[in-house]
Amino acid sequence: MAYAEGFGDEARCSAAITLVDQLPAELVLLPAQTLGELYRVLTGKARREATGVREIILGWAESFEVADSSWTAFQSALDLSADHGLQVWDALILSITAESHCHLRLSEDLQNGFTRRG
């Protein structure tokens, strides 16, 4: 999402924008954790103003369904983190998407082809 917001090299930003434009909104699920990560990247690394980033986050949330974290997902994330060496917040994203029966996850942070709970 950070690339789609213009943070990164031109090729990745362009590819991300194209991809987001092609996604059917009714099939997209954003774990709330991803929005938190986007906020951190845009305010921290990109050094954008918090109020503007807040509007960006709200725009993403209005465009796509947002999935909240649950205690069950967090427990699963702890297992993933311990068993596979993932950062707990990345593992939480995986757990939430598995809980929501997502079939495809798009991420630059995870290994290609990683499968969790089918």
Contacts in CASP RR format, 6 or more apart in sequence:
PFRMAT RR
TARGET T0000
AUTHOR 0000-0000-0000
METHOD contacts of the structure
MODEL  1
MAYAEGFGDEARCSAAITLVDQLPAELVLLPAQTLGELYRVLTGKARREA
TGVREIILGWAESFEVADSSWTAFQSALDLSADHGLQVWDALILSITAES
HCHLRLSEDLQNGFTRRG
1 16 0 8 1.000
1 20 0 8 1.000
1 34 0 8 1.000
1 38 0 8 1.000
1 60 0 8 1.000
2 8 0 8 1.000
2 38 0 8 1.000
2 41 0 8 1.000
2 42 0 8 1.000
2 46 0 8 1.000
3 12 0 8 1.000
3 13 0 8 1.000
3 15 0 8 1.000
3 16 0 8 1.000
3 17 0 8 1.000
4 13 0 8 1.000
4 16 0 8 1.000
4 17 0 8 1.000
4 19 0 8 1.000
4 20 0 8 1.000
5 38 0 8 1.000
5 42 0 8 1.000
5 46 0 8 1.000
5 56 0 8 1.000
6 13 0 8 1.000
6 16 0 8 1.000
6 17 0 8 1.000
7 13 0 8 1.000
7 41 0 8 1.000
7 42 0 8 1.000
7 45 0 8 1.000
7 46 0 8 1.000
19 106 0 8 1.000
25 63 0 8 1.000
25 64 0 8 1.000
28 64 0 8 1.000
28 65 0 8 1.000
29 64 0 8 1.000
29 65 0 8 1.000
29 66 0 8 1.000
29 67 0 8 1.000
29 97 0 8 1.000
29 100 0 8 1.000
29 102 0 8 1.000
30 60 0 8 1.000
30 61 0 8 1.000
30 64 0 8 1.000
30 65 0 8 1.000
30 66 0 8 1.000
30 67 0 8 1.000
31 66 0 8 1.000
31 67 0 8 1.000
31 69 0 8 1.000
31 92 0 8 1.000
31 93 0 8 1.000
31 96 0 8 1.000
31 97 0 8 1.000
32 66 0 8 1.000
32 67 0 8 1.000
32 68 0 8 1.000
32 69 0 8 1.000
32 96 0 8 1.000
33 69 0 8 1.000
33 89 0 8 1.000
33 92 0 8 1.000
33 93 0 8 1.000
33 96 0 8 1.000
34 93 0 8 1.000
35 57 0 8 1.000
35 60 0 8 1.000
35 61 0 8 1.000
35 66 0 8 1.000
36 57 0 8 1.000
37 89 0 8 1.000
38 53 0 8 1.000
38 56 0 8 1.000
38 57 0 8 1.000
38 60 0 8 1.000
39 53 0 8 1.000
39 54 0 8 1.000
39 57 0 8 1.000
42 48 0 8 1.000
42 53 0 8 1.000
42 56 0 8 1.000
43 49 0 8 1.000
43 50 0 8 1.000
43 53 0 8 1.000
67 96 0 8 1.000
67 97 0 8 1.000
67 99 0 8 1.000
67 100 0 8 1.000
69 92 0 8 1.000
69 96 0 8 1.000
70 96 0 8 1.000
70 99 0 8 1.000
72 99 0 8 1.000
73 92 0 8 1.000
73 95 0 8 1.000
73 96 0 8 1.000
73 99 0 8 1.000
74 92 0 8 1.000
74 95 0 8 1.000
76 91 0 8 1.000
76 95 0 8 1.000
76 98 0 8 1.000
76 99 0 8 1.000
77 88 0 8 1.000
77 89 0 8 1.000
77 91 0 8 1.000
77 92 0 8 1.000
77 94 0 8 1.000
77 95 0 8 1.000
78 88 0 8 1.000
78 91 0 8 1.000
80 86 0 8 1.000
80 91 0 8 1.000
80 94 0 8 1.000
80 95 0 8 1.000
80 116 0 8 1.000
81 87 0 8 1.000
81 88 0 8 1.000
81 91 0 8 1.000
84 91 0 8 1.000
86 94 0 8 1.000
86 110 0 8 1.000
90 107 0 8 1.000
90 109 0 8 1.000
90 110 0 8 1.000
93 105 0 8 1.000
93 107 0 8 1.000
94 105 0 8 1.000
94 110 0 8 1.000
94 114 0 8 1.000
94 116 0 8 1.000
95 116 0 8 1.000
97 105 0 8 1.000
98 116 0 8 1.000
98 117 0 8 1.000
98 118 0 8 1.000
END
